[in-house]
Amino acid sequence: MARGKHPLMKCRHCDAKAVVNMRQHKLALCGPHFVEWVHKQTERFIEKYDMFTRDERVLVAVSGGKDSLALWDILLALGYRADGLYIGLGIDGGLSYSDESHRYILDFIEARGGDLTLHTVDVAGIYGASIPDAARLTRRGREKPCSVCGLSKRHIMNRVAREHGYDVLATGHNLDDEAAVLFGNAMVWSVDYLSRQGPVLPPSHPGLARKVKPLFRFYEREMAAYAIVRGIEYMYDECPHATGATTIRYKELLNQLEESSPGIKLQYVLRFLKAREEHGLFAQVREQLDLRTCPTCGQPTTNDGACSFCRMWERVNDRRIEQGL
Amino acid sequence: MVEQQQRRSTPAEDEVILTYRRKTFTVAPGMTVRDAITRCGLSPEATLAVIDGELVTDEVVLQAGDRVKLLATISGG
């Protein structure tokens, strides 16, 4: 079937047919102009939110999914000094999830000539158990391993960034991620999280790396489109443990609103940030946050004594010994 | 009328076949990609469409014989 027979939407900047129509921006673009737009926008966000400069070393947390690989690709295209970090979680789920994810990252590197730095952390090799095994051995992960996974990833990302002297840790969180988290936190008025959520998390403690989300204003759909247009092969299958995840339900709800009100997700996140920055929303909560230093790993914690990560892994390894694993 | 099928070996030339993960749907030609996505019970805000290996916008009108690959864009956990 010849595509020419279809009535086609044209790119705003040339006569080529559009491949992406972003209703929230009233902007339709062809492949090359969409890539150019994503690059320019990312550069603009990095500068606007003071994320990092070209002199700084950036560690990109890559999972093998579309967002993180797109982020790495964009930063490299823009000329930033960006290396990758892959955390091997040991998730199988019947589809060798972690191994396949790793393979996509290695293919990404090979497709760019192989001359990229990737730090790889094998959770089971270093800490003694894979994430699913650790979850089975702790109360925190009894229902689902996502909490164990999130806690471990945050700790490891911070540790690697600090140990290797990176100025900043970048993650591929997109607008839909941010809107879903904001929605979830606002539903239960989790003021502690609401006071901290944003595109830049400055290091509020000597043991913390600066964290940034350069893609936080792009819709998830746009990042998937970017990966396709750029020919980036990514792990399409969802994490087997994400089935029925609250975040996905929130994203679906927000997309229902977006269908009838294009741009509502973007406004939701941007106006929240504006209310916090310009009107002091949750400012008191931020000031009250009392961070201490974990005596075991040196990372910050709100606990007295060991941080949640160290406590959890201590319990996991106690149980492993008890059970002869 | 949307029809969901598990497997179809000889699609008719007068219909539009859409695949999404391991599911197959059939719609009549003449509707837009956006309408077809909705008819399949999916969200246009969370789905991209590829025809003949190329990304297409939601406004494209589907024609008889089109084979459309629908891609989920939501991830998370």
HADDOCK unambig.tbl for C-alpha pairs under 7 A between the chains (distance, minus, plus):
assign (segid A and resid 1 and name CA) (segid B and resid 65 and name CA) 6.88 0.50 0.50
assign (segid A and resid 1 and name CA) (segid B and resid 66 and name CA) 6.59 0.50 0.50
assign (segid A and resid 6 and name CA) (segid B and resid 60 and name CA) 6.38 0.50 0.50
assign (segid A and resid 6 and name CA) (segid B and resid 61 and name CA) 6.07 0.50 0.50
assign (segid A and resid 7 and name CA) (segid B and resid 60 and name CA) 6.42 0.50 0.50
assign (segid A and resid 7 and name CA) (segid B and resid 61 and name CA) 6.81 0.50 0.50
assign (segid A and resid 8 and name CA) (segid B and resid 60 and name CA) 6.20 0.50 0.50
assign (segid A and resid 18 and name CA) (segid B and resid 57 and name CA) 6.79 0.50 0.50
assign (segid A and resid 19 and name CA) (segid B and resid 55 and name CA) 5.41 0.50 0.50
assign (segid A and resid 19 and name CA) (segid B and resid 56 and name CA) 4.80 0.50 0.50
assign (segid A and resid 19 and name CA) (segid B and resid 57 and name CA) 5.32 0.50 0.50
assign (segid A and resid 20 and name CA) (segid B and resid 56 and name CA) 6.86 0.50 0.50
assign (segid A and resid 20 and name CA) (segid B and resid 57 and name CA) 5.41 0.50 0.50
assign (segid A and resid 21 and name CA) (segid B and resid 57 and name CA) 5.93 0.50 0.50
assign (segid A and resid 146 and name CA) (segid B and resid 77 and name CA) 6.79 0.50 0.50
assign (segid A and resid 220 and name CA) (segid B and resid 73 and name CA) 6.32 0.50 0.50
assign (segid A and resid 220 and name CA) (segid B and resid 74 and name CA) 6.71 0.50 0.50
assign (segid A and resid 221 and name CA) (segid B and resid 46 and name CA) 6.13 0.50 0.50
assign (segid A and resid 221 and name CA) (segid B and resid 73 and name CA) 5.43 0.50 0.50
assign (segid A and resid 224 and name CA) (segid B and resid 73 and name CA) 5.98 0.50 0.50
assign (segid A and resid 238 and name CA) (segid B and resid 75 and name CA) 6.37 0.50 0.50
assign (segid A and resid 242 and name CA) (segid B and resid 76 and name CA) 6.47 0.50 0.50
assign (segid A and resid 242 and name CA) (segid B and resid 77 and name CA) 4.53 0.50 0.50
assign (segid A and resid 245 and name CA) (segid B and resid 77 and name CA) 5.27 0.50 0.50
assign (segid A and resid 247 and name CA) (segid B and resid 76 and name CA) 6.18 0.50 0.50
assign (segid A and resid 247 and name CA) (segid B and resid 77 and name CA) 5.91 0.50 0.50
assign (segid A and resid 248 and name CA) (segid B and resid 75 and name CA) 6.81 0.50 0.50
assign (segid A and resid 248 and name CA) (segid B and resid 76 and name CA) 5.91 0.50 0.50
assign (segid A and resid 248 and name CA) (segid B and resid 77 and name CA) 6.83 0.50 0.50
assign (segid A and resid 255 and name CA) (segid B and resid 45 and name CA) 5.86 0.50 0.50
assign (segid A and resid 259 and name CA) (segid B and resid 45 and name CA) 6.58 0.50 0.50
